[in-house]
Amino acid sequence: MPSRADISDMRGTGRPGVRILFAALFATAALVGSTGPAGAANVVHRESAESALVARINEVRANHHLPALKIVDPLSTAARHHATNMAWKGYFKHDLKKDGSWYSFSSWIRWYWPGPGYTAWRAGENLAWGSPDLGARKTVTMWMNSPGHRANLLGPFNRVGVGIVHISSPGGYFKAYPDVTIVAADFGRRT
């Protein structure tokens, strides 16, 4: 079963400046369906898989004496939008394709998780895909075996949002596979 992971991490002080990018991953089980733009394959949102993944992440964090991550709507919306966008448009990267333009993670994550007004601000994104599926346990195991992913999993974040979608007959980057599950996990911390 092919799969791939990628990570992005951005740190800031609430002021414009240099951002540091890293990488991580995700995936699992099922729920609600939707159809994308004209010609796009069916995309199914996997809400129960999202819950399973967050539970597994928090289990690993507890094993390392770290507090659980709290699920928040802004990061959940960001992750679901990005996973769905990648599925519909057939790409796999932290950038977001919108209206024919590409937006870097450091740009588009602020639409959902703004930094101004906070002393310190940090956001990170973990991506993964698998054909046909990835389970929470396998995904987290892969993360823990990757230094960048592990750093994000066990890092100083205190909030999370997860988006997991399954697409049949995907195009673009995923076109060689009949079914693909795409995972986006967006982490955040603001003080």
LORONU-353715 format. One record per residue: residue in one letter; residue number from 0; x, z, y of N, C-alpha, C, O in turn. Coordinates in pm, whole numbers, plus 50000, padded with zeros to 5 digits. Each point is the difference from the previous one (the first is absolute). Layout:
<atoms>
{A NUM {X Z Y} {X Z Y} {X Z Y} {X Z Y}},
...
</atoms>
This chain:
<atoms>
{M 0 {50085 50000 49882} {49915 50000 50118} {50089 50000 50124} {50072 50097 50022}},
{P 1 {49926 49798 50058} {50081 49998 50121} {49944 50097 50105} {49879 50021 50010}},
{S 2 {50212 50036 50066} {49960 50084 50112} {50113 50005 50100} {50115 49967 49968}},
{R 3 {49852 50073 50153} {50101 50006 50106} {49963 50108 50099} {49882 50025 50025}},
{A 4 {50217 50038 50031} {49977 50104 50100} {50080 49969 50126} {50101 49929 49995}},
{D 5 {49854 50125 50115} {50071 49985 50126} {49967 50121 50087} {49895 50060 49983}},
{I 6 {50193 49976 50111} {49981 50119 50084} {50031 49973 50146} {50084 49917 50034}},
{S 7 {49847 50155 50051} {50031 49997 50142} {49978 50140 50055} {49902 50067 49966}},
{D 8 {50189 49976 50118} {49988 50131 50063} {50041 49982 50145} {50100 49937 50030}},
{M 9 {49822 50120 50060} {50029 49989 50141} {49995 50138 50061} {49904 50074 49980}},
{R 10 {50197 49960 50095} {50006 50131 50064} {50003 49982 50150} {50051 49900 50051}},
{G 11 {49894 50197 50019} {50003 49992 50145} {49980 50135 50063} {49968 50099 49933}},
{T 12 {50051 49904 50196} {49984 50124 50074} {49879 49994 50091} {49985 50083 50090}},
{G 13 {49928 49819 49888} {49884 49983 50087} {50034 49910 50118} {49911 49966 50079}},
{R 14 {50216 49993 49933} {50045 49910 50106} {50045 49869 49935} {50039 50000 49883}},
{P 15 {49957 49889 50191} {50051 49875 49944} {50148 50017 49967} {50070 50075 50067}},
{G 16 {49975 49858 49832} {50141 50010 49962} {50025 49933 49868} {49913 49933 49945}},
{V 17 {50207 50086 50004} {50039 49939 49874} {49925 50068 49887} {49986 50122 49999}},
{R 18 {49967 49801 49907} {49928 50050 49884} {50081 49969 49875} {50068 49897 49992}},
{I 19 {49926 50191 49912} {50072 49982 49875} {49900 49960 49892} {49897 50066 49983}},
{L 20 {50132 49826 49945} {49911 49953 49894} {50060 50029 49862} {50120 49981 49980}},
{F 21 {49797 50065 49925} {50038 50027 49861} {49910 49923 49903} {49971 49883 50024}},
{A 22 {49981 50182 49860} {49905 49936 49906} {49943 50088 49888} {50067 50098 49965}},
{A 23 {49813 49875 49972} {49935 50070 49885} {49892 49920 49928} {49996 49878 50021}},
{L 24 {49912 50181 49893} {49903 49924 49920} {49872 50069 49954} {49978 50115 50037}},
{F 25 {49933 49815 49878} {49872 50058 49951} {49910 49912 49911} {50024 49880 49990}},
{A 26 {49862 50183 49938} {49886 49929 49937} {49917 50074 49894} {50040 50108 49957}},
{T 27 {49834 49833 49997} {49912 50052 49889} {49855 49947 49987} {49984 49880 50021}},
{A 28 {49902 50201 49945} {49861 49969 49950} {49893 49950 50099} {50045 49942 50099}},
{A 29 {49811 50070 49892} {49911 49901 50064} {49876 50044 50080} {49951 50111 49983}},
{L 30 {49999 49799 50105} {49870 50014 50065} {49955 49873 50073} {50003 49893 49939}},
{V 31 {49960 50111 50182} {49929 49906 50086} {50064 49861 50015} {50122 49991 50011}},
{G 32 {49800 49901 49990} {50051 49864 50016} {49968 49940 50135} {49903 50039 50066}},
{S 33 {50180 49865 49977} {49974 49928 50124} {50063 49863 49990} {50092 49978 49921}},
{T 34 {49859 49931 50159} {50057 49866 50002} {50067 49979 50134} {49946 50038 50104}},
{G 35 {50172 49901 49892} {50078 49981 50121} {49961 49874 50074} {49888 49950 49987}},
{P 36 {50206 49999 50092} {49978 49879 50077} {49963 49884 49907} {50019 50008 49879}},
{A 37 {49929 49884 50179} {49959 49884 49921} {50109 49961 49901} {50116 49984 50038}},
{G 38 {49846 50001 49835} {50095 49960 49898} {50078 50115 49939} {50071 49978 49902}},
{A 39 {49920 50140 50150} {50075 50114 49947} {49934 50049 49872} {49878 49995 49985}},
{A 40 {50204 50053 49924} {49950 50054 49873} {49932 50134 50024} {50014 50060 50106}},
{N 41 {49913 49985 49794} {49933 50129 50008} {50102 50113 50007} {50096 50004 49923}},
{V 42 {49882 50088 50170} {50086 50116 50014} {49916 50124 49972} {49893 50019 50060}},
{V 43 {50155 50066 49849} {49928 50122 49964} {50078 50121 50049} {50117 50017 49965}},
{H 44 {49820 50065 50116} {50060 50123 50051} {49996 50104 49889} {49896 50019 49937}},
{R 45 {50214 50049 50037} {50011 50094 49889} {50009 50144 50049} {50106 50061 49998}},
{E 46 {49781 49990 50046} {49994 50134 50058} {50042 50110 49903} {50073 50091 50039}},
{S 47 {49884 49903 49835} {50037 50105 49904} {50150 49997 49972} {50061 50104 49975}},
{A 48 {49999 49777 50030} {50144 49988 49981} {50074 50065 50117} {50106 50060 49981}},
{E 49 {49839 49926 50139} {50062 50062 50117} {50004 50151 49984} {50101 50064 50028}},
{S 50 {49789 49993 49928} {49993 50145 49979} {50100 50044 49894} {50067 50102 50016}},
{A 51 {49942 49822 49876} {50093 50033 49891} {50145 49996 50049} {50081 50084 49962}},
{L 52 {49950 49819 50122} {50136 49987 50051} {50037 50117 50091} {50108 50057 49988}},
{V 53 {49802 49977 50104} {50027 50113 50089} {50015 50129 49920} {50086 50082 50030}},
{A 54 {49831 49935 49868} {50010 50119 49915} {50135 50006 49930} {50062 50106 49993}},
{R 55 {49985 49780 49957} {50130 49997 49931} {50114 50026 50099} {50095 50072 49967}},
{I 56 {49898 49871 50151} {50103 50024 50102} {50005 50149 50032} {50108 50060 50006}},
{N 57 {49777 49999 50015} {49997 50142 50034} {50046 50089 49884} {50056 50107 50023}},
{E 58 {49920 49850 49854} {50051 50073 49884} {50153 50000 50000} {50063 50103 49978}},
{V 59 {49996 49781 50048} {50147 49989 50006} {50054 50083 50116} {50101 50069 49986}},
{R 60 {49833 49926 50128} {50045 50080 50114} {49993 50149 49967} {50091 50076 50036}},
{A 61 {49804 49967 49896} {49988 50142 49962} {50113 50040 49905} {50052 50111 50008}},
{N 62 {49986 49798 49902} {50111 50027 49908} {50133 50017 50074} {50094 50059 49947}},
{H 63 {49912 49889 50173} {50120 50011 50084} {49980 50103 50112} {50075 50002 50097}},
{H 64 {49823 50083 49888} {49971 50108 50095} {49972 49948 50141} {50041 50060 50099}},
{L 65 {49890 49827 49907} {49962 49939 50127} {49849 50007 50017} {49927 49997 49901}},
{P 66 {50026 50013 50222} {49855 50004 50022} {49934 49867 49967} {50063 49894 50006}},
{A 67 {49811 50112 49958} {49922 49880 49971} {49980 49917 50127} {49993 50054 50110}},
{L 68 {49998 49816 49871} {49966 49910 50110} {49849 50000 50017} {49926 50000 49902}},
{K 69 {50029 50001 50221} {49857 49997 50031} {49959 49855 50028} {50066 49931 50077}},
{I 70 {49826 50025 49860} {49948 49865 50025} {49929 50000 50135} {49917 50085 50028}},
{V 71 {50118 49817 50056} {49935 49986 50131} {49946 49858 50016} {50060 49902 49955}},
{D 72 {49827 50089 50111} {49932 49871 50016} {50084 49892 50069} {50001 49887 49952}},
{P 73 {50070 50143 50159} {50075 49892 50065} {50104 49935 49908} {50015 49878 50002}},
{L 74 {50056 50202 49919} {50100 49944 49910} {49934 49932 49880} {50053 49902 49948}},
{S 75 {49834 50151 50007} {49926 49935 49890} {49951 49863 50044} {50011 49903 49925}},
{T 76 {49936 50088 50196} {49953 49872 50053} {50116 49901 50012} {49986 49883 49965}},
{A 77 {50127 50165 50084} {50118 49913 50014} {50046 49947 49865} {50025 49880 49986}},
{A 78 {49985 50207 49915} {50047 49960 49867} {49903 49902 49934} {50042 49900 49942}},
{R 79 {49829 50129 50067} {49900 49910 49939} {49999 49863 50068} {49990 49897 49934}},
{H 80 {50022 50105 50198} {50003 49872 50073} {50123 49919 49960} {49990 49880 49978}},
{H 81 {50125 50185 50013} {50122 49927 49967} {49996 49946 49857} {50037 49885 49977}},
{A 82 {49919 50197 49926} {49993 49954 49861} {49904 49881 49988} {50031 49902 49931}},
{T 83 {49855 50106 50134} {49902 49892 49996} {50053 49874 50068} {49980 49890 49950}},
{N 84 {50088 50126 50162} {50058 49888 50073} {50104 49929 49914} {50003 49877 49996}},
{M 85 {50082 50199 49935} {50100 49939 49912} {49933 49924 49886} {50044 49891 49963}},
{A 86 {49849 50165 49981} {49928 49934 49891} {49938 49869 50047} {50018 49896 49936}},
{W 87 {49910 50107 50175} {49933 49882 50050} {50097 49890 50043} {49974 49881 49980}},
{K 88 {50137 50161 50079} {50092 49901 50058} {50122 49972 49912} {50084 49918 50038}},
{G 89 {49928 50148 49846} {50103 49968 49903} {50142 50030 50043} {50089 49916 49982}},
{Y 90 {49935 50200 50075} {50136 50040 50036} {50024 50144 49958} {49907 50074 49970}},
{F 91 {50221 49965 50028} {50037 50137 49964} {50114 50045 50090} {50117 49976 49970}},
{K 92 {49848 50089 50140} {50101 50055 50090} {49934 50097 50097} {49877 50006 50010}},
{H 93 {50204 50069 50061} {49950 50102 50092} {49937 49940 50125} {49916 50063 50064}},
{D 94 {50125 49818 49971} {49940 49932 50114} {49853 49972 49970} {49961 49991 49884}},
{L 95 {49959 49997 50220} {49858 49970 49987} {49972 49866 50064} {50037 49975 50115}},
{K 96 {49898 49938 49810} {49964 49869 50052} {49859 50006 50057} {49904 50032 49930}},
{K 97 {50085 49939 50200} {49871 50005 50068} {49992 49886 50101} {50089 49983 50083}},
{D 98 {49803 49941 49910} {49976 49890 50095} {50119 49904 50009} {50033 49953 50108}},
{G 99 {50030 50019 49777} {50112 49907 49997} {50133 50056 50046} {50099 49928 50001}},
{S 100 {49905 50198 50039} {50124 50064 50045} {50039 50111 49904} {49916 50055 49928}},
{W 101 {50212 49978 50073} {50052 50109 49918} {50030 50119 50090} {50060 49985 50107}},
{Y 102 {49900 50133 49850} {50024 50124 50072} {50083 50092 49911} {49965 50023 49884}},
{S 103 {50145 50029 50170} {50086 50090 49922} {49926 50131 49972} {49906 50036 50071}},
{F 104 {50138 50033 49825} {49940 50129 49966} {50001 50093 50121} {49901 50067 50027}},
{S 105 {50210 49937 50044} {50011 50089 50116} {49899 49966 50109} {49964 50086 50081}},
{S 106 {49990 49789 49922} {49899 49959 50098} {49859 50033 49951} {49924 50069 50069}},
{W 107 {50042 49881 49812} {49860 50011 49958} {49960 50140 49956} {49882 50035 50013}},
{I 108 {50209 50047 49936} {49960 50134 49957} {49951 50083 50119} {49916 50088 49982}},
{R 109 {50134 49884 50136} {49956 50072 50122} {49853 49972 50034} {49937 50079 50070}},
{W 110 {50008 49810 49881} {49859 49972 50024} {49915 50107 49932} {49891 50035 50048}},
{Y 111 {50159 50017 49842} {49925 50097 49920} {50050 50144 50019} {49921 50094 49997}},
{W 112 {50208 49922 50022} {50067 50131 50006} {50086 50003 50125} {50123 49992 49991}},
{P 113 {49816 50020 50127} {50076 49993 50126} {50097 50117 50019} {49976 50111 49952}},
{G 114 {50132 49862 50117} {50103 50100 50026} {49995 50066 50136} {50036 50117 50012}},
{P 115 {49921 49813 50094} {49999 50061 50132} {49917 50129 50004} {49897 50011 49935}},
{G 116 {50152 50085 50144} {49930 50128 50011} {50051 50104 49904} {49953 50114 50001}},
{Y 117 {50142 49850 49914} {50057 50093 49903} {50149 50017 50029} {50065 49907 50047}},
{T 118 {49987 50213 49925} {50142 50026 50019} {50084 49921 49900} {50102 49940 50035}},
{A 119 {49853 50060 49840} {50069 49926 49894} {49898 49920 49922} {49887 50045 49980}},
{W 120 {50153 49839 49976} {49911 49908 49929} {50079 49930 49891} {50115 49960 50022}},
{R 121 {49825 50024 49863} {50067 49932 49890} {49897 49932 49913} {49893 50055 49976}},
{A 122 {50138 49826 49976} {49913 49928 49909} {50085 49926 49898} {50111 49957 50030}},
{G 123 {49837 50029 49851} {50068 49926 49895} {49899 49929 49913} {49885 50041 49990}},
{E 124 {50157 49853 49947} {49910 49926 49911} {50067 49973 49868} {50117 49964 49993}},
{N 125 {49806 50054 49901} {50042 49970 49864} {49912 49888 49946} {49878 50007 50011}},
{L 126 {50183 49892 49932} {49926 49889 49943} {50037 49981 49854} {50113 50027 49959}},
{A 127 {49791 49926 49962} {50026 49962 49862} {49897 49898 49956} {49890 49992 50056}},
{W 128 {50145 49931 49844} {49903 49912 49938} {50035 49988 49853} {50115 50016 49960}},
{G 129 {49783 49956 49961} {50020 49982 49857} {49895 49907 49945} {49892 49984 50057}},
{S 130 {50142 49953 49832} {49906 49911 49935} {49984 50043 49856} {50096 49998 49923}},
{P 131 {49783 50040 50038} {49879 50003 50080} {49983 50128 50080} {49937 49998 50106}},
{D 132 {50117 50115 49845} {49979 50129 50065} {50125 50086 49995} {50093 49973 49924}},
{L 133 {49907 50129 50158} {50100 50107 49996} {49922 50131 49996} {49900 50015 50070}},
{G 134 {50145 50079 49848} {49937 50131 49999} {50073 50095 50094} {50114 49975 50038}},
{A 135 {49819 50132 49998} {50059 50098 50092} {50128 50059 49943} {50100 50012 50071}},
{R 136 {49898 50024 49800} {50118 50062 49939} {50120 49904 50001} {50110 50039 50037}},
{K 137 {49867 49836 49922} {50109 49901 49997} {50053 49973 50140} {50121 49991 50022}},
{T 138 {49789 49996 50073} {50040 49972 50137} {50087 50112 50055} {50107 49974 50056}},
{V 139 {49848 50149 49928} {50076 50113 50054} {50133 50015 49926} {50100 50038 50060}},
{T 140 {49902 49934 49811} {50126 50005 49924} {50099 49898 50055} {50118 50031 50017}},
{M 141 {49835 49847 50011} {50088 49898 50059} {50053 50047 50135} {50118 49985 50030}},
{W 142 {49794 50072 50053} {50044 50051 50131} {50108 50105 49986} {50099 49998 50072}},
{M 143 {49880 50093 49834} {50096 50110 49984} {50135 49949 49951} {50101 50068 50019}},
{N 144 {49903 49814 49919} {50125 49941 49954} {50066 49911 50104} {50103 49939 49972}},
{S 145 {49839 50052 50145} {50054 49918 50109} {50031 50092 50118} {49910 50067 50051}},
{P 146 {50216 49938 49993} {50036 50094 50107} {49914 49990 50126} {49960 50103 50055}},
{G 147 {50010 49777 49992} {49919 49984 50120} {49857 50045 49980} {49942 50068 50085}},
{H 148 {50002 49895 49801} {49863 50040 49970} {49990 50152 49982} {49908 50064 50049}},
{R 149 {50190 49989 49880} {50003 50144 49976} {50007 50076 50133} {49934 50102 50018}},
{A 150 {50148 49846 50073} {50015 50065 50131} {49867 50004 50074} {49967 50100 50064}},
{N 151 {49956 49794 49928} {49870 49998 50066} {49901 50093 49929} {49925 50071 50066}},
{L 152 {50076 49927 49802} {49908 50086 49923} {50024 50148 50028} {49906 50077 50014}},
{L 153 {50220 49960 49994} {50036 50141 50016} {50041 50032 50143} {50055 50107 50027}},
{G 154 {49917 49802 50064} {50042 50014 50138} {49911 50091 50082} {49912 50067 49946}},
{P 155 {50111 49935 50184} {49933 50093 50090} {49859 49960 50043} {49942 50063 50088}},
{F 156 {50002 49834 49850} {49864 49960 50036} {49901 50110 49960} {50024 50074 49906}},
{N 157 {49864 49934 50168} {49896 50096 49963} {49862 49935 49991} {49902 50068 49969}},
{R 158 {50089 49803 50059} {49874 49926 49992} {50023 49871 49922} {50111 49947 49995}},
{V 159 {49781 50003 49944} {50011 49877 49922} {49867 49925 50001} {49894 50060 50017}},
{G 160 {50115 49810 49965} {49884 49915 49977} {50042 49896 49898} {50111 49947 50007}},
{V 161 {49802 50022 49898} {50034 49907 49893} {49895 49890 49992} {49880 50026 50013}},
{G 162 {50166 49853 49966} {49911 49886 49977} {50045 49928 49875} {50115 49959 49989}},
{I 163 {49793 50025 49915} {50031 49928 49877} {49891 49896 49977} {49882 50033 50000}},
{V 164 {50159 49842 49982} {49906 49892 49975} {50046 49920 49879} {50119 49995 49967}},
{H 165 {49784 49943 49967} {50027 49912 49887} {49945 49863 50037} {49888 49989 50051}},
{I 166 {50189 49907 49923} {49957 49864 50034} {50013 49911 49877} {50099 50006 49927}},
{S 167 {49800 49912 50051} {50000 49901 49892} {50039 49865 50058} {49961 49967 50112}},
{S 168 {50116 49957 49813} {50044 49867 50043} {50061 50000 50139} {49956 49925 50087}},
{P 169 {50146 50160 49935} {50061 50007 50133} {50080 49875 50034} {50034 49920 49912}},
{G 170 {49996 50064 50214} {50082 49889 50045} {50132 50049 50057} {50035 50117 49985}},
{G 171 {50036 49793 50079} {50124 50035 50068} {50102 50066 49909} {50027 49952 49890}},
{Y 172 {50028 50156 50155} {50105 50075 49930} {49959 50036 49857} {50086 50007 49913}},
{F 173 {49786 50014 50062} {49951 50048 49871} {49941 49890 49912} {49946 50031 49894}},
{K 174 {50064 49844 50146} {49926 49892 49933} {50035 49980 49852} {49921 49939 49928}},
{A 175 {50193 50109 50025} {50038 49983 49860} {49925 50095 49906} {50016 49992 49879}},
{Y 176 {49904 50098 50176} {49934 50103 49920} {49849 49988 50011} {49948 49977 50109}},
{P 177 {49980 50040 49779} {49854 49988 50005} {49931 50117 50071} {49895 49982 50062}},
{D 178 {50164 50136 49931} {49944 50120 50062} {50115 50083 50054} {50104 50014 49936}},
{V 179 {49876 50043 50183} {50104 50082 50063} {49936 50121 50067} {49893 49990 50061}},
{T 180 {50172 50125 49926} {49961 50119 50073} {50105 50024 50107} {50120 49999 49972}},
{I 181 {49835 50023 50151} {50090 50022 50114} {49973 50138 50056} {49885 50040 50020}},
{V 182 {50224 50034 50006} {49989 50137 50049} {50075 50013 50131} {50111 49950 50016}},
{A 183 {49826 50118 50079} {50064 50038 50125} {49974 50148 50020} {49886 50045 49993}},
{A 184 {50221 50029 50033} {49989 50143 50032} {50066 50021 50135} {50119 49973 50017}},
{D 185 {49804 50075 50079} {50052 50023 50133} {50010 50151 50025} {49902 50073 49990}},
{F 186 {50218 49970 50041} {50030 50140 50023} {50013 50026 50149} {50037 49910 50075}},
{G 187 {49933 50210 49969} {50014 50032 50141} {50026 50147 50026} {49971 50086 49917}},
{R 188 {50085 49939 50201} {50020 50135 50049} {50004 49994 50153} {50073 49919 50057}},
{R 189 {49850 50165 50008} {50002 50008 50146} {50000 50147 50038} {49929 50080 49940}},
{T 190 {50152 49955 50161} {50001 50137 50051} {50004 49997 50152} {50001 50105 50064}},
</atoms>
